[in-house]
Amino acid sequence: MPPAAPGAAPSQAPAGDPRQGRRGGVGLGGAAAIGLGAGVVGGIMATQGADRLEDVRGRREERREGDVTIIREPGRTIIRDDDRTIIRRDETQRFRDLGLEARTERRGDENRTVFERADGTRIVTITDENGRLLRRARLDREGREVVIIDNTRRDRPRDRFSDEIVVLERPALRIPRERYVVDADQADESLIYDTIVAPPLGPIPRRYTLDEVRYSPDLRAQMRSVDIDTVTFATASWDIAPGQAQRLSVIADSIQRALKASPNEVFLVEGHTDAVGPEIDNLSLSDRRAQSVAEILTRDFGVPPENLTTQGYGEQYLKVATQDAERLNRRVTLRRITPLLAGQGG
């Protein structure tokens, strides 16, 4: 297989590569407004509790708002127009699922949720009235603050999804492909650590929001990544078998080492599926798989949950170029996105 250029899709596949799946990835073009109650926290939280894909399907509610389709399901909201589909979740639910005590208060158009740990540290997550994450910070017992994620839009209000997609010219790849996308099952902790702390492939023009990073393949492709192919999933499942969970220890150790050097690092856990089944099912499965891995990294290995964020991409970025069932395509990928959020150069 030829080396992938930095023009690769955010996990492995360059544009046009057959591994990208039978449907195109998130593209540009006209799109409807996404601030139409699509991410309202109350609406999402009210549908928590599904344990199987059949439960998710059975509880989906779909409606049209202008030229956009809004699909609500347990724990997720899917936003779909003619040429793209994205998925959102309640940004605080992962913390609740981990058993952290929370209190939420309304401040103007924003919701402020505070999770307090036994040691007195607090995680403060601020979302807007539509449930979109605006800011996440950690406060120590003395009230000193470390900002983890600042997702505030810095120029003007953006009402259209296409406004969140950033197109960049991608620099030439000057490292071997196997060092650009590292397979965890072939790597030791040293290589994994070196990969997740590596600088961007090229200069980053400005600071980007978390939403811009999530929805822009060009941005994510600036950072090296680790394909966690030591953990894969059964068809239609986001559960991780106990024997596989232990395989995340090397990933967790590398993250912890990076956080010891810089406690405000942010790591994106990306979920993927194979190309079998409906697109909506695959998008939901991939997002839940990413969250499952993030929860295990915290619950079993102590990775602070505030330093992780998750996003599902469905079948867009296949590891193995096949339309058939393929376990290696049902996996997650990890990449550090701090330089993109901070505007740090390559």
C-alpha positions in Angstrom: 0.0 0.0 0.0 1.5 3.4 -0.9 2.3 5.9 1.8 -0.5 8.3 2.6 0.1 12.0 2.1 -0.8 14.6 4.6 -3.8 15.1 2.4 -5.1 11.9 4.0 -8.5 11.9 5.6 -8.3 12.4 9.3 -7.5 8.8 10.1 -5.9 7.0 7.2 -7.4 7.5 3.8 -6.4 10.2 1.3 -9.2 11.8 -0.6 -10.5 9.4 -3.3 -8.9 6.3 -1.6 -11.4 3.4 -1.7 -10.9 3.0 2.0 -13.0 6.1 2.5 -16.1 4.0 2.2 -19.1 4.0 -0.1 -20.2 7.4 0.9 -18.3 10.6 0.8 -16.9 12.3 3.9 -18.1 15.6 5.4 -17.8 18.1 2.5 -18.5 21.7 1.8 -21.6 23.2 0.3 -24.8 24.8 1.5 -26.3 23.6 4.7 -29.1 24.6 7.0 -28.7 26.3 10.4 -27.7 23.9 13.2 -28.9 26.1 16.1 -32.5 24.9 15.8 -32.7 23.1 19.1 -30.6 20.3 17.6 -28.2 20.1 20.5 -30.4 21.2 23.4 -29.1 19.6 26.5 -32.5 18.7 27.9 -33.6 17.0 24.7 -30.4 14.9 24.6 -30.3 14.0 28.3 -34.0 13.0 28.3 -33.2 10.1 26.0 -30.3 8.5 27.8 -30.3 4.8 28.6 -30.1 2.7 25.5 -27.8 -0.3 25.7 -28.2 -1.9 22.2 -28.5 -0.6 18.7 -32.0 -2.0 18.5 -32.9 0.3 21.5 -31.4 3.3 19.7 -33.3 2.6 16.5 -36.6 2.1 18.2 -36.3 5.4 20.1 -35.2 7.7 17.2 -37.4 10.7 16.4 -36.9 12.5 13.1 -38.2 15.8 11.9 -37.4 18.4 9.2 -36.5 22.0 10.1 -36.1 23.9 6.8 -33.7 22.0 4.6 -32.1 20.1 7.5 -33.2 16.8 9.1 -32.9 16.5 12.9 -32.7 12.9 14.3 -32.9 12.5 18.0 -31.9 9.2 19.6 -30.9 8.1 23.1 -27.9 10.3 24.1 -27.3 11.8 20.6 -28.6 14.2 18.1 -27.8 13.6 14.4 -28.0 16.6 12.0 -28.3 15.8 8.3 -28.6 17.7 5.1 -28.2 16.6 1.4 -24.5 16.0 1.4 -23.3 15.6 5.0 -24.3 14.1 8.4 -22.8 15.0 11.8 -23.5 13.7 15.3 -23.5 15.6 18.6 -23.9 14.5 22.2 -24.4 16.0 25.6 -20.9 17.1 26.6 -21.4 16.4 30.3 -23.0 12.9 30.1 -19.6 11.1 30.0 -18.7 12.7 33.3 -22.1 11.7 34.8 -21.6 8.1 33.5 -18.3 8.0 35.4 -20.1 8.8 38.6 -18.9 12.3 39.2 -21.3 14.5 41.2 -22.6 17.5 39.3 -24.5 20.7 39.8 -25.8 22.8 37.0 -26.9 26.4 37.0 -28.3 28.7 34.3 -26.4 32.0 33.7 -28.1 34.0 31.0 -28.0 32.0 27.8 -25.4 29.5 29.2 -25.5 26.5 31.4 -22.6 26.0 33.9 -22.1 22.5 35.1 -19.6 21.8 37.9 -18.2 18.3 38.6 -16.4 18.0 41.9 -13.8 15.4 42.7 -13.1 13.9 46.1 -9.8 15.8 46.3 -11.6 19.1 45.9 -10.7 19.8 42.3 -13.6 20.9 40.1 -14.3 20.6 36.4 -16.4 23.4 35.0 -18.2 22.9 31.7 -20.1 25.7 30.1 -22.5 25.1 27.2 -24.8 27.4 25.3 -28.6 27.3 25.2 -28.3 24.7 22.4 -26.0 22.4 24.4 -22.9 23.3 22.4 -19.7 23.2 24.5 -18.2 26.6 25.0 -15.5 26.1 27.6 -14.1 23.5 29.9 -11.7 24.3 32.8 -10.2 22.6 35.8 -10.0 24.5 39.2 -7.8 23.2 42.0 -8.7 23.4 45.6 -7.4 27.0 45.8 -9.5 28.0 42.8 -6.6 28.3 40.4 -7.9 27.6 36.9 -6.4 25.7 33.9 -8.5 26.1 30.7 -8.7 22.8 28.9 -11.0 23.7 26.0 -12.1 27.1 24.8 -14.6 26.5 22.0 -15.8 30.1 21.9 -16.3 31.4 18.3 -13.8 34.2 18.0 -15.0 36.2 15.0 -18.8 36.2 14.3 -21.8 34.1 15.1 -22.0 31.1 12.7 -25.4 29.8 11.8 -24.4 27.3 9.1 -22.6 24.0 9.5 -20.4 24.8 6.5 -19.0 27.7 8.4 -17.3 25.2 10.8 -15.4 23.5 8.0 -11.9 24.7 7.5 -10.0 24.1 4.2 -6.2 24.2 4.4 -3.4 23.4 2.0 -1.8 20.3 3.5 2.0 20.2 3.7 4.1 17.4 2.2 4.4 14.3 4.4 8.1 14.1 5.3 7.9 11.1 7.6 7.0 7.5 6.7 3.3 6.7 6.6 3.7 4.2 9.5 5.0 7.1 11.7 2.1 9.4 10.6 -0.6 6.9 11.4 0.8 4.5 14.0 -0.9 1.1 14.5 -1.0 0.4 18.2 -0.6 -3.3 17.8 2.7 -2.7 16.1 4.0 0.0 18.4 5.6 0.2 21.9 4.9 2.9 24.4 7.8 5.0 23.3 6.5 5.3 19.7 2.9 5.9 20.8 4.1 8.7 23.1 6.3 10.3 20.5 3.3 10.2 18.1 0.8 11.8 20.3 3.1 14.6 21.4 4.5 15.3 17.9 4.1 18.9 16.6 1.8 19.6 13.6 3.0 18.8 10.2 3.1 22.5 9.3 2.3 25.9 10.8 -1.2 26.4 12.2 -2.5 29.7 10.9 -4.7 30.6 13.9 -6.5 29.1 16.9 -9.4 26.9 15.9 -12.6 26.0 17.8 -13.2 22.4 18.8 -16.1 22.3 16.4 -13.8 23.4 13.5 -11.4 20.6 14.5 -14.1 18.0 14.7 -15.6 18.7 11.4 -12.5 19.7 9.3 -10.5 16.8 7.9 -7.7 19.2 6.8 -7.2 20.4 10.4 -7.1 16.9 11.9 -4.7 15.7 9.2 -2.2 18.2 10.5 -1.6 16.0 13.6 -0.2 12.5 13.7 -2.5 9.8 15.2 -2.6 6.4 16.8 -4.9 3.8 15.3 -6.0 1.8 18.4 -6.5 -1.5 16.5 -5.8 -3.4 19.7 -9.4 -2.7 20.5 -12.1 -3.6 18.0 -15.8 -4.1 18.3 -18.4 -6.7 17.4 -21.0 -5.9 14.8 -23.6 -3.4 16.0 -21.9 -3.1 19.4 -20.0 -0.4 21.3 -19.1 -2.7 24.2 -15.4 -3.4 24.9 -14.6 -6.9 26.1 -12.7 -7.0 29.5 -9.7 -8.7 27.8 -9.5 -5.9 25.2 -9.9 -3.1 27.8 -6.5 -4.0 29.3 -4.9 -3.3 25.9 -5.6 0.4 26.4 -3.0 0.6 29.2 -0.2 1.6 26.9 -2.3 4.3 25.4 -3.3 5.5 28.9 0.3 5.6 30.1 1.3 7.7 27.1 -1.5 10.1 27.7 -0.7 10.4 31.4 3.0 11.0 30.6 2.0 13.8 28.2 -0.4 15.4 30.8 2.4 15.3 33.4 4.4 17.6 31.1 1.4 19.7 30.1 -1.9 19.3 32.0 -4.1 21.2 29.5 -3.5 18.8 26.6 -6.6 17.7 24.7 -7.0 14.4 23.0 -9.6 13.5 20.4 -10.9 9.9 20.5 -12.4 9.2 17.1 -14.8 6.4 16.5 -15.1 4.3 13.2 -17.2 1.5 11.8 -17.1 -0.8 8.8 -19.2 -0.1 5.7 -22.0 -2.5 6.5 -25.3 -1.2 7.5 -27.2 2.1 7.3 -25.1 5.3 7.5 -27.1 6.7 10.5 -26.5 3.5 12.4 -22.8 3.6 11.7 -22.5 7.2 12.7 -24.2 6.4 16.0 -22.2 3.3 16.6 -18.9 5.1 16.0 -19.7 7.9 18.4 -20.6 5.5 21.1 -17.5 3.4 20.5 -15.4 6.6 20.9 -17.1 7.3 24.2 -16.7 3.7 25.4 -12.9 4.0 25.0 -12.8 7.4 26.6 -14.7 6.1 29.6 -12.4 3.1 30.1 -9.3 5.3 29.8 -10.7 7.3 32.7 -12.4 4.6 34.8 -9.7 1.9 34.5 -6.5 3.9 34.0 -7.1 7.3 35.6 -6.9 9.6 32.5 -8.7 12.8 33.5 -12.0 12.9 31.5 -11.7 16.7 30.9 -8.6 16.1 28.7 -10.5 13.8 26.4 -13.2 14.6 23.8 -14.9 12.2 21.4 -16.4 12.2 17.9 -17.8 9.5 15.7 -17.2 9.5 11.9 -19.1 6.3 11.0 -17.8 4.5 7.9 -16.0 7.5 6.3 -12.5 6.4 7.0 -12.0 2.7 6.5 -8.8 1.0 7.6 -9.3 -1.9 5.2 -10.7 -1.2 1.8 -13.8 -3.4 1.7 -17.6 -2.9 1.7 -17.9 -6.2 3.6 -17.9 -6.7 7.4 -14.4 -6.1 8.7 -13.5 -6.0 12.4 -10.4 -3.9 11.8 -12.6 -1.1 10.5 -14.6 -1.1 13.8 -12.0 0.7 15.9 -11.0 4.0 17.4 -8.2 6.5 16.7 -6.5 8.9 19.1 -4.8 12.2 18.2 -3.7 15.2 20.2 -5.5 18.4 19.1 -4.1 20.9 21.5 -1.9 22.7 18.9 -5.0 23.1 16.7 -7.0 24.6 19.5 -4.1 26.8 20.6 -2.8 27.8 17.1 0.7 26.5 17.7 3.0 26.2 14.7 4.5 23.1 13.3 
